[in-house]
């Protein structure tokens, strides 16, 4: 399978309720994570995480699918290369 570089945007509506599950999922895909940045957006009461990944379309889809199935978590993917 061909490897892709993508940016995964993750928005958490309630950090205290979903951060542990998000971190567990990201940890299980740690081998494909190139970098990660998390910012609390206090004005909107959400947290934003951007994750740069290098993996196949299937791997990226599996990661975002698991994250997107969590209550209060939204994801978007942009394949860069």
MOPAC internal coordinates of N, CA, C and O (Angstrom, degrees):
PM7 1SCF
backbone

  N    0.0000 0     0.00 0     0.00 0    0    0    0
  C    1.4407 1     0.00 0     0.00 0    1    0    0
  C    1.5211 1   110.53 1     0.00 0    2    1    0
  O    1.2310 1   121.08 1   -36.15 1    3    2    1
  N    1.3087 1   115.54 1   143.85 1    3    2    1
  C    1.4556 1   121.26 1   179.82 1    5    3    2
  C    1.5236 1   111.29 1   -78.08 1    6    5    3
  O    1.2310 1   120.93 1   -43.10 1    7    6    5
  N    1.3013 1   115.82 1   136.90 1    7    6    5
  C    1.4554 1   121.76 1  -179.81 1    9    7    6
  C    1.5254 1   110.29 1   -85.28 1   10    9    7
  O    1.2310 1   120.83 1   -39.56 1   11   10    9
  N    1.3264 1   116.01 1   140.44 1   11   10    9
  C    1.4603 1   123.24 1   179.02 1   13   11   10
  C    1.5246 1   109.36 1  -122.35 1   14   13   11
  O    1.2310 1   121.00 1   -29.78 1   15   14   13
  N    1.3143 1   115.69 1   150.22 1   15   14   13
  C    1.4587 1   121.15 1   170.87 1   17   15   14
  C    1.5190 1   106.44 1  -106.02 1   18   17   15
  O    1.2310 1   120.69 1   -51.31 1   19   18   17
  N    1.3203 1   116.29 1   128.69 1   19   18   17
  C    1.4607 1   120.61 1  -176.83 1   21   19   18
  C    1.5248 1   110.03 1  -141.38 1   22   21   19
  O    1.2310 1   121.70 1   -21.81 1   23   22   21
  N    1.3207 1   114.36 1   158.19 1   23   22   21
  C    1.4556 1   121.35 1   172.47 1   25   23   22
  C    1.5194 1   107.05 1  -109.78 1   26   25   23
  O    1.2310 1   120.86 1   -54.08 1   27   26   25
  N    1.3228 1   115.96 1   125.92 1   27   26   25
  C    1.4597 1   121.90 1   178.43 1   29   27   26
  C    1.5260 1   107.18 1  -106.85 1   30   29   27
  O    1.2310 1   120.88 1   -60.39 1   31   30   29
  N    1.3162 1   115.92 1   119.61 1   31   30   29
  C    1.4551 1   121.28 1   175.50 1   33   31   30
  C    1.5189 1   109.41 1   -96.13 1   34   33   31
  O    1.2310 1   120.40 1   -49.44 1   35   34   33
  N    1.3053 1   116.85 1   130.56 1   35   34   33
  C    1.4709 1   122.12 1  -177.78 1   37   35   34
  C    1.5192 1   107.95 1  -126.61 1   38   37   35
  O    1.2310 1   120.41 1   -52.28 1   39   38   37
  N    1.3284 1   116.82 1   127.72 1   39   38   37
  C    1.4632 1   122.02 1   176.36 1   41   39   38
  C    1.5265 1   108.26 1  -115.87 1   42   41   39
  O    1.2310 1   120.88 1   -52.40 1   43   42   41
  N    1.3291 1   115.93 1   127.60 1   43   42   41
  C    1.4643 1   122.31 1   178.50 1   45   43   42
  C    1.5238 1   108.18 1  -109.36 1   46   45   43
  O    1.2310 1   120.95 1   -59.08 1   47   46   45
  N    1.3234 1   115.79 1   120.92 1   47   46   45
  C    1.4637 1   120.35 1  -179.99 1   49   47   46
  C    1.5205 1   111.63 1   -72.04 1   50   49   47
  O    1.2310 1   120.16 1   146.74 1   51   50   49
  N    1.3134 1   117.31 1   -33.26 1   51   50   49
  C    1.4657 1   121.21 1   179.05 1   53   51   50
  C    1.5186 1   107.87 1  -140.27 1   54   53   51
  O    1.2310 1   121.21 1   -79.98 1   55   54   53
  N    1.3120 1   115.29 1   100.02 1   55   54   53
  C    1.4644 1   121.01 1  -174.18 1   57   55   54
  C    1.5177 1   112.60 1   -57.85 1   58   57   55
  O    1.2310 1   120.32 1   142.11 1   59   58   57
  N    1.3276 1   117.00 1   -37.89 1   59   58   57
  C    1.4562 1   119.73 1  -176.29 1   61   59   58
  C    1.5243 1   112.23 1   -68.03 1   62   61   59
  O    1.2310 1   120.04 1   152.37 1   63   62   61
  N    1.3231 1   117.52 1   -27.63 1   63   62   61
  C    1.4654 1   120.31 1  -178.08 1   65   63   62
  C    1.5210 1   113.47 1   -87.50 1   66   65   63
  O    1.2310 1   119.91 1   149.40 1   67   66   65
  N    1.3283 1   117.78 1   -30.60 1   67   66   65
  C    1.4621 1   118.60 1  -171.26 1   69   67   66
  C    1.5214 1   115.28 1  -118.14 1   70   69   67
  O    1.2310 1   119.40 1   172.11 1   71   70   69
  N    1.3236 1   118.75 1    -7.89 1   71   70   69
  C    1.4679 1   119.64 1  -173.97 1   73   71   70
  C    1.5265 1   112.82 1   -64.11 1   74   73   71
  O    1.2310 1   119.65 1   142.76 1   75   74   73
  N    1.3159 1   118.28 1   -37.24 1   75   74   73
  C    1.4652 1   119.82 1  -179.39 1   77   75   74
  C    1.5262 1   110.62 1   -64.20 1   78   77   75
  O    1.2310 1   120.21 1   134.79 1   79   78   77
  N    1.3281 1   117.21 1   -45.21 1   79   78   77
  C    1.4636 1   120.57 1  -179.88 1   81   79   78
  C    1.5331 1   110.79 1   -65.54 1   82   81   79
  O    1.2310 1   120.31 1   139.34 1   83   82   81
  N    1.3304 1   117.01 1   -40.66 1   83   82   81
  C    1.4637 1   120.66 1   178.25 1   85   83   82
  C    1.5251 1   109.78 1   -62.26 1   86   85   83
  O    1.2310 1   119.82 1   134.07 1   87   86   85
  N    1.3161 1   117.94 1   -45.93 1   87   86   85
  C    1.4623 1   121.14 1  -179.94 1   89   87   86
  C    1.5190 1   112.12 1   -64.13 1   90   89   87
  O    1.2310 1   119.68 1   144.26 1   91   90   89
  N    1.3261 1   118.22 1   -35.74 1   91   90   89
  C    1.4661 1   120.72 1   177.12 1   93   91   90
  C    1.5217 1   111.03 1   -65.18 1   94   93   91
  O    1.2310 1   120.44 1   137.11 1   95   94   93
  N    1.3229 1   116.76 1   -42.89 1   95   94   93
  C    1.4685 1   120.38 1   178.91 1   97   95   94
  C    1.5201 1   110.08 1   -65.64 1   98   97   95
  O    1.2310 1   120.38 1   132.80 1   99   98   97
  N    1.3301 1   116.88 1   -47.20 1   99   98   97
  C    1.4641 1   119.35 1   178.85 1  101   99   98
  C    1.5273 1   111.03 1   -60.87 1  102  101   99
  O    1.2310 1   120.27 1   141.69 1  103  102  101
  N    1.3121 1   117.09 1   -38.31 1  103  102  101
  C    1.4571 1   120.62 1   177.80 1  105  103  102
  C    1.5176 1   112.72 1   -62.05 1  106  105  103
  O    1.2310 1   120.60 1   143.35 1  107  106  105
  N    1.3284 1   116.46 1   -36.65 1  107  106  105
  C    1.4644 1   119.62 1  -179.85 1  109  107  106
  C    1.5301 1   112.12 1   -72.48 1  110  109  107
  O    1.2310 1   120.11 1   163.50 1  111  110  109
  N    1.3196 1   117.40 1   -16.50 1  111  110  109
  C    1.4690 1   122.34 1   176.26 1  113  111  110
  C    1.5287 1   110.80 1  -109.67 1  114  113  111
  O    1.2310 1   120.18 1  -159.37 1  115  114  113
  N    1.3151 1   117.26 1    20.63 1  115  114  113
  C    1.4544 1   122.54 1  -175.27 1  117  115  114
  C    1.5119 1   114.98 1   -57.49 1  118  117  115
  O    1.2310 1   119.89 1   150.86 1  119  118  117
  N    1.3347 1   117.81 1   -29.14 1  119  118  117
  C    1.4598 1   120.32 1  -178.54 1  121  119  118
  C    1.5213 1   112.86 1   -68.09 1  122  121  119
  O    1.2310 1   119.59 1   160.50 1  123  122  121
  N    1.3286 1   118.38 1   -19.50 1  123  122  121
  C    1.4617 1   120.28 1   179.69 1  125  123  122
  C    1.5332 1   112.88 1  -105.02 1  126  125  123
  O    1.2310 1   120.04 1   178.08 1  127  126  125
  N    1.3289 1   117.53 1    -1.92 1  127  126  125
  C    1.4602 1   121.09 1  -179.91 1  129  127  126
  C    1.5229 1   109.80 1   -84.90 1  130  129  127
  O    1.2310 1   121.17 1   -55.24 1  131  130  129
  N    1.3225 1   115.37 1   124.76 1  131  130  129
  C    1.4624 1   122.79 1   178.74 1  133  131  130
  C    1.5258 1   110.05 1   -90.76 1  134  133  131
  O    1.2310 1   120.51 1   139.32 1  135  134  133
  N    1.3248 1   116.63 1   -40.68 1  135  134  133
  C    1.4565 1   121.17 1  -179.11 1  137  135  134
  C    1.5198 1   110.67 1  -162.57 1  138  137  135
  O    1.2310 1   121.45 1   -17.47 1  139  138  137
  N    1.3298 1   114.83 1   162.53 1  139  138  137
  C    1.4555 1   120.32 1  -175.69 1  141  139  138
  C    1.5222 1   109.78 1  -150.65 1  142  141  139
  O    1.2310 1   120.73 1   -38.95 1  143  142  141
  N    1.3369 1   116.21 1   141.05 1  143  142  141
  C    1.4576 1   121.86 1   177.90 1  145  143  142
  C    1.5194 1   108.00 1  -139.32 1  146  145  143
  O    1.2310 1   120.58 1   -53.12 1  147  146  145
  N    1.3193 1   116.50 1   126.88 1  147  146  145
  C    1.4559 1   121.41 1   178.50 1  149  147  146
  C    1.5117 1   111.14 1  -119.11 1  150  149  147
  O    1.2310 1   120.47 1   -46.67 1  151  150  149
  N    1.3173 1   116.72 1   133.33 1  151  150  149
  C    1.4599 1   122.53 1  -178.27 1  153  151  150
  C    1.5289 1   109.83 1  -132.36 1  154  153  151
  O    1.2310 1   119.65 1   -54.83 1  155  154  153
  N    1.3277 1   118.27 1   125.17 1  155  154  153
  C    1.4644 1   119.31 1   171.34 1  157  155  154
  C    1.5270 1   109.07 1   -78.94 1  158  157  155
  O    1.2310 1   120.50 1   -52.80 1  159  158  157
  N    1.3107 1   116.64 1   127.20 1  159  158  157
  C    1.4641 1   121.77 1   179.25 1  161  159  158
  C    1.5204 1   106.74 1  -105.00 1  162  161  159
  O    1.2310 1   121.28 1   -96.23 1  163  162  161
  N    1.3163 1   115.16 1    83.77 1  163  162  161
  C    1.4689 1   121.89 1  -170.93 1  165  163  162
  C    1.5225 1   113.26 1   -63.68 1  166  165  163
  O    1.2310 1   119.75 1   146.97 1  167  166  165
  N    1.3397 1   118.09 1   -33.03 1  167  166  165
  C    1.4613 1   120.70 1  -179.98 1  169  167  166
  C    1.5248 1   112.41 1   -61.29 1  170  169  167
  O    1.2310 1   120.57 1   150.74 1  171  170  169
  N    1.3187 1   116.52 1   -29.26 1  171  170  169
  C    1.4663 1   121.11 1   179.50 1  173  171  170
  C    1.5262 1   112.99 1  -108.29 1  174  173  171
  O    1.2310 1   120.74 1  -179.66 1  175  174  173
  N    1.3195 1   116.18 1     0.34 1  175  174  173
  C    1.4609 1   122.07 1   179.63 1  177  175  174
  C    1.5309 1   112.56 1    58.32 1  178  177  175
  O    1.2310 1   120.91 1  -138.22 1  179  178  177
  N    1.3392 1   115.87 1    41.78 1  179  178  177
  C    1.4630 1   121.66 1   175.82 1  181  179  178
  C    1.5239 1   108.34 1  -134.61 1  182  181  179
  O    1.2310 1   120.77 1   -12.80 1  183  182  181
  N    1.3112 1   116.12 1   167.20 1  183  182  181
  C    1.4640 1   122.00 1   172.79 1  185  183  182
  C    1.5168 1   107.63 1  -122.21 1  186  185  183
  O    1.2310 1   121.09 1   -40.03 1  187  186  185
  N    1.3126 1   115.52 1   139.97 1  187  186  185
  C    1.4590 1   122.16 1  -179.51 1  189  187  186
  C    1.5234 1   108.44 1  -117.01 1  190  189  187
  O    1.2310 1   120.98 1   -47.29 1  191  190  189
  N    1.3287 1   115.73 1   132.71 1  191  190  189
  C    1.4588 1   121.76 1   175.55 1  193  191  190
  C    1.5255 1   107.32 1  -124.38 1  194  193  191
  O    1.2310 1   120.65 1   -49.90 1  195  194  193
  N    1.3177 1   116.36 1   130.10 1  195  194  193
  C    1.4588 1   120.11 1   171.62 1  197  195  194
  C    1.5281 1   107.53 1  -112.49 1  198  197  195
  O    1.2310 1   121.39 1   -47.54 1  199  198  197
  N    1.3152 1   114.94 1   132.46 1  199  198  197
  C    1.4587 1   121.32 1  -176.80 1  201  199  198
  C    1.5237 1   108.45 1  -127.83 1  202  201  199
  O    1.2310 1   120.71 1   -52.65 1  203  202  201
  N    1.3253 1   116.24 1   127.35 1  203  202  201
  C    1.4553 1   120.82 1   174.84 1  205  203  202
  C    1.5177 1   107.36 1   -96.11 1  206  205  203
  O    1.2310 1   120.90 1   -53.37 1  207  206  205
  N    1.3268 1   115.89 1   126.63 1  207  206  205
  C    1.4673 1   120.74 1  -176.51 1  209  207  206
  C    1.5259 1   110.03 1  -125.01 1  210  209  207
  O    1.2310 1   121.20 1   -24.10 1  211  210  209
  N    1.3128 1   115.30 1   155.90 1  211  210  209
  C    1.4580 1   123.44 1   175.52 1  213  211  210
  C    1.5185 1   106.40 1  -131.64 1  214  213  211
  O    1.2310 1   120.66 1   -74.97 1  215  214  213
  N    1.3207 1   116.33 1   105.03 1  215  214  213
  C    1.4581 1   120.36 1  -177.55 1  217  215  214
  C    1.5153 1   111.29 1  -166.03 1  218  217  215
  O    1.2310 1   120.93 1    -0.36 1  219  218  217
  N    1.3135 1   115.84 1   179.64 1  219  218  217
  C    1.4636 1   120.85 1   178.59 1  221  219  218
  C    1.5290 1   109.57 1   -74.84 1  222  221  219
  O    1.2310 1   120.87 1   -15.24 1  223  222  221
  N    1.3150 1   115.93 1   164.76 1  223  222  221
  C    1.4663 1   120.08 1   176.27 1  225  223  222
  C    1.5242 1   110.80 1   -57.78 1  226  225  223
  O    1.2310 1   120.54 1   140.54 1  227  226  225
  N    1.3246 1   116.57 1   -39.46 1  227  226  225
  C    1.4637 1   120.77 1   179.93 1  229  227  226
  C    1.5252 1   111.63 1   -64.68 1  230  229  227
  O    1.2310 1   120.33 1   137.22 1  231  230  229
  N    1.3358 1   116.97 1   -42.78 1  231  230  229
  C    1.4618 1   120.57 1   179.99 1  233  231  230
  C    1.5277 1   111.30 1   -66.14 1  234  233  231
  O    1.2310 1   120.68 1   136.44 1  235  234  233
  N    1.3236 1   116.31 1   -43.56 1  235  234  233
  C    1.4623 1   120.45 1   179.23 1  237  235  234
  C    1.5227 1   109.81 1   -64.61 1  238  237  235
  O    1.2310 1   120.54 1   138.70 1  239  238  237
  N    1.3257 1   116.58 1   -41.30 1  239  238  237
  C    1.4671 1   120.67 1   178.12 1  241  239  238
  C    1.5202 1   112.42 1   -64.48 1  242  241  239
  O    1.2310 1   120.44 1   141.31 1  243  242  241
  N    1.3352 1   116.77 1   -38.69 1  243  242  241
  C    1.4700 1   120.02 1   178.29 1  245  243  242
  C    1.5237 1   110.80 1   -65.23 1  246  245  243
  O    1.2310 1   120.42 1   137.14 1  247  246  245
  N    1.3296 1   116.81 1   -42.86 1  247  246  245
  C    1.4643 1   121.36 1   178.61 1  249  247  246
  C    1.5185 1   110.73 1   -61.05 1  250  249  247
  O    1.2310 1   120.45 1   127.61 1  251  250  249
  N    1.3200 1   116.74 1   -52.39 1  251  250  249
  C    1.4615 1   119.62 1  -176.97 1  253  251  250
  C    1.5226 1   111.96 1   -68.28 1  254  253  251
  O    1.2310 1   120.14 1   148.55 1  255  254  253
  N    1.3228 1   117.34 1   -31.45 1  255  254  253
  C    1.4580 1   120.34 1   176.85 1  257  255  254
  C    1.5187 1   111.98 1   -64.40 1  258  257  255
  O    1.2310 1   120.68 1   136.08 1  259  258  257
  N    1.3291 1   116.30 1   -43.92 1  259  258  257
  C    1.4686 1   120.02 1   178.47 1  261  259  258
  C    1.5263 1   111.26 1   -64.99 1  262  261  259
  O    1.2310 1   120.76 1   138.11 1  263  262  261
  N    1.3296 1   116.16 1   -41.89 1  263  262  261
  C    1.4629 1   119.30 1   178.74 1  265  263  262
  C    1.5245 1   111.02 1   -65.71 1  266  265  263
  O    1.2310 1   120.52 1   136.66 1  267  266  265
  N    1.3172 1   116.61 1   -43.34 1  267  266  265
  C    1.4608 1   121.43 1  -178.23 1  269  267  266
  C    1.5139 1   113.89 1   -66.68 1  270  269  267
  O    1.2310 1   120.12 1   159.47 1  271  270  269
  N    1.3239 1   117.38 1   -20.53 1  271  270  269
  C    1.4623 1   120.94 1   178.08 1  273  271  270
  C    1.5183 1   113.19 1   -80.19 1  274  273  271
  O    1.2310 1   120.29 1   170.27 1  275  274  273
  N    1.3232 1   117.05 1    -9.73 1  275  274  273
  C    1.4593 1   120.42 1   178.78 1  277  275  274
  C    1.5240 1   109.64 1   -78.20 1  278  277  275
  O    1.2310 1   120.85 1   -42.09 1  279  278  277
  N    1.3146 1   115.98 1   137.91 1  279  278  277
  C    1.4618 1   120.59 1   178.52 1  281  279  278
  C    1.5300 1   109.75 1   -65.53 1  282  281  279
  O    1.2310 1   120.69 1   -48.55 1  283  282  281
  N    1.3291 1   116.29 1   131.45 1  283  282  281
  C    1.4507 1   121.52 1   178.22 1  285  283  282
  C    1.5148 1   114.99 1    80.78 1  286  285  283
  O    1.2310 1   120.45 1  -168.21 1  287  286  285
  N    1.3451 1   116.74 1    11.79 1  287  286  285
  C    1.4665 1   120.91 1  -179.89 1  289  287  286
  C    1.5293 1   108.33 1  -122.15 1  290  289  287
  O    1.2310 1   121.00 1   -48.63 1  291  290  289
  N    1.3340 1   115.70 1   131.37 1  291  290  289
  C    1.4620 1   121.40 1   177.31 1  293  291  290
  C    1.5189 1   108.26 1  -123.09 1  294  293  291
  O    1.2310 1   120.81 1   -36.62 1  295  294  293
  N    1.3331 1   116.05 1   143.38 1  295  294  293
  C    1.4658 1   120.29 1  -179.36 1  297  295  294
  C    1.5193 1   110.60 1  -131.88 1  298  297  295
  O    1.2310 1   121.33 1   -28.44 1  299  298  297
  N    1.3076 1   115.06 1   151.56 1  299  298  297
  C    1.4702 1   123.84 1   171.68 1  301  299  298
  C    1.5130 1   107.34 1  -140.11 1  302  301  299
  O    1.2310 1   120.90 1   -34.12 1  303  302  301
  N    1.3214 1   115.88 1   145.88 1  303  302  301
  C    1.4593 1   120.83 1  -178.92 1  305  303  302
  C    1.5285 1   109.15 1  -123.39 1  306  305  303
  O    1.2310 1   121.32 1   -40.19 1  307  306  305
  N    1.3106 1   115.07 1   139.81 1  307  306  305
  C    1.4489 1   121.87 1   172.36 1  309  307  306
  C    1.5178 1   107.99 1  -127.95 1  310  309  307
  O    1.2310 1   120.60 1   -67.20 1  311  310  309
  N    1.3219 1   116.45 1   112.80 1  311  310  309
  C    1.4700 1   120.23 1   178.62 1  313  311  310
  C    1.5253 1   106.66 1   -80.65 1  314  313  311
  O    1.2310 1   121.33 1   -55.79 1  315  314  313
  N    1.3125 1   115.06 1   124.21 1  315  314  313
  C    1.4523 1   120.75 1  -174.99 1  317  315  314
  C    1.5227 1   113.72 1   -97.71 1  318  317  315
  O    1.2310 1   120.55 1   145.79 1  319  318  317
  N    1.3133 1   116.56 1   -34.21 1  319  318  317
  C    1.4456 1   119.87 1  -173.17 1  321  319  318
  C    1.5035 1   110.93 1  -152.23 1  322  321  319
  O    1.2310 1   120.10 1   180.00 1  323  322  321

